[in-house]
Amino acid sequence: MCLLIALFQVLPEAPLIIAANRDELYERPAVAMTVLRRRDPRILGGRDLQAGGTWLAVNDHGVVAGLTNQPSAAGRDPAKRSRGELPLAFAAHEDAATAVPVNPDDYNPCWMLVGDRRSLLSVGIGSGAKAEVEQLGPGLHILENAPLRARSAKAVFVERLVQAERAARPDKSVAGTIDALEAVLRIDTPAVPQARTDETGRTWPPELSAPCVHTETYGTRSAMTVCVLANGRPVVRVADGRPCETPFLDVSGLWTEG
């Protein structure tokens, strides 16, 4: 997952809303949405059919866990556990606060958002014996493939888009807010006009700075919005393909089906 947008304790009726685009190689097999665990708790999310993990998971208690990869000059370490295990492991808990302890050395590095109705945590999984955990306050939070506090060009761009889409809609309800977030996930305009080189020496084409990514071999494969209501199970909507081309469908029936 390469873009996570979180609205935390902004709307009383929905204390946590997550909007996410999953970017990946087109050839990597995956299922956009499935039942990852049937009970105690029941968990929904996408499944990476290559490594077996997921990029975002939500359980029936309202715990949501999503990740973005940390770029590395050396690439992924095959000797370490897949970071795709982490959202599923965190969503196995009844609340976000008890989901955090993990040994970062076991996994390839990533950044995460883990939240529920009462708390939203930023979790950095990198080198060291402990994860870097920060309790986030109410408001809008944007996580891409960069540290949350880095304020990357893409994060700033997406934040402005969210604010503009919400302001442009007279409907300030939960439904109107989800509509605004899904509109942002569809935007394929880059945040920057030219390629950039990061601190690892890797060069990134400008298309990667768009919310919805289009390149020849890599791009946005699916999108999801998760609305954790004040009461009841979360409402989950999925676009099984580029959200600029594929409609979002309500898949909340998976809480009880099968």
Backbone hydrogen bonds, N-H to C=O, Kabsch-Sander energy under -0.5 kcal/mol:
donor,donor_aa,acceptor,acceptor_aa,energy
2,C,21,N,-1.4
3,L,21,N,-1.3
4,L,143,L,-2.9
5,I,19,A,-3.0
6,A,141,H,-3.0
7,L,17,I,-2.7
8,F,6,A,-0.6
8,F,139,G,-2.8
9,Q,7,L,-0.5
9,Q,15,P,-4.4
11,L,14,A,-0.7
14,A,11,L,-1.3
16,L,228,V,-1.3
17,I,7,L,-2.0
18,I,226,V,-2.8
19,A,5,I,-2.7
20,A,224,M,-2.9
21,N,3,L,-1.6
22,R,222,S,-2.8
23,D,21,N,-0.6
24,E,219,G,-2.6
26,Y,217,T,-2.3
28,R,25,L,-1.2
31,V,47,R,-2.7
34,T,45,G,-1.9
36,L,34,T,-0.7
36,L,43,I,-2.3
37,R,43,I,-1.6
43,I,37,R,-2.5
44,L,58,V,-2.9
45,G,34,T,-2.0
46,G,56,L,-0.8
47,R,31,V,-2.7
48,D,53,G,-3.2
49,L,29,P,-1.4
49,L,47,R,-0.8
50,Q,29,P,-0.7
52,G,48,D,-2.3
54,T,84,G,-2.3
57,A,65,A,-2.5
58,V,44,L,-2.4
59,N,63,V,-2.2
60,D,42,R,-1.6
62,G,59,N,-1.7
64,V,115,G,-2.8
65,A,57,A,-2.7
66,G,113,L,-2.3
67,L,55,W,-2.0
68,T,111,W,-2.5
69,N,1,M,-0.5
70,Q,109,P,-1.7
75,G,72,S,-0.8
80,K,77,D,-1.6
81,R,106,D,-2.8
85,E,82,S,-1.8
86,L,83,R,-1.6
88,L,84,G,-0.6
89,A,85,E,-2.2
90,F,86,L,-2.9
91,A,87,P,-2.3
92,A,89,A,-0.8
93,H,90,F,-1.5
99,A,96,A,-1.2
100,V,97,A,-0.6
105,D,128,G,-0.5
106,D,103,N,-1.8
107,Y,104,P,-1.7
108,N,81,R,-1.3
110,C,125,I,-2.0
111,W,68,T,-2.8
112,M,123,V,-2.4
113,L,66,G,-2.0
114,V,121,L,-2.4
115,G,64,V,-2.6
116,D,119,S,-2.5
120,L,136,L,-0.5
121,L,114,V,-3.1
122,S,134,E,-2.8
123,V,112,M,-2.4
123,V,121,L,-0.5
124,G,132,E,-2.8
125,I,110,C,-3.0
125,I,123,V,-0.6
126,G,124,G,-0.7
131,A,102,V,-0.5
132,E,124,G,-2.2
133,V,131,A,-0.8
134,E,122,S,-2.3
136,L,120,L,-3.1
136,L,134,E,-0.5
139,G,8,F,-2.4
141,H,6,A,-2.6
143,L,4,L,-2.9
146,A,144,E,-2.0
150,A,147,P,-1.6
151,R,148,L,-0.7
156,V,152,S,-2.6
157,F,153,A,-2.3
158,V,154,K,-2.8
159,E,155,A,-2.3
160,R,156,V,-2.1
161,L,157,F,-2.2
162,V,158,V,-2.6
163,Q,159,E,-2.3
164,A,160,R,-2.5
165,E,161,L,-2.8
166,R,162,V,-2.4
167,A,163,Q,-2.2
168,A,164,A,-1.9
169,R,165,E,-0.5
169,R,166,R,-0.8
172,K,170,P,-0.9
177,T,173,S,-2.2
178,I,174,V,-2.5
179,D,175,A,-2.2
180,A,176,G,-1.9
181,L,177,T,-2.3
182,E,178,I,-2.7
183,A,179,D,-1.7
184,V,180,A,-1.7
185,L,181,L,-2.0
186,R,182,E,-1.0
187,I,183,A,-0.5
187,I,184,V,-1.4
196,R,204,W,-2.1
198,D,202,R,-2.5
201,G,198,D,-1.7
204,W,196,R,-3.4
208,L,205,P,-1.6
209,S,206,P,-2.1
210,A,207,E,-1.4
212,C,187,I,-2.7
213,V,211,P,-0.7
215,T,218,Y,-1.1
219,G,24,E,-2.1
220,T,213,V,-2.2
221,R,22,R,-3.2
222,S,22,R,-1.1
223,A,239,A,-2.0
224,M,20,A,-2.5
225,T,237,R,-2.4
226,V,18,I,-3.0
227,C,235,V,-2.9
228,V,16,L,-3.2
228,V,226,V,-0.7
229,L,227,C,-1.0
230,A,13,E,-2.1
235,V,227,C,-2.5
236,V,234,P,-0.6
237,R,225,T,-2.6
238,V,249,L,-2.5
239,A,223,A,-2.5
240,D,238,V,-0.6
241,G,239,A,-1.8
245,E,242,R,-1.9
246,T,242,R,-2.1
249,L,238,V,-2.5
251,V,236,V,-2.6
251,V,249,L,-0.6
252,S,236,V,-0.5
254,L,251,V,-2.3
255,W,252,S,-1.9
256,T,253,G,-1.5
257,E,253,G,-1.7
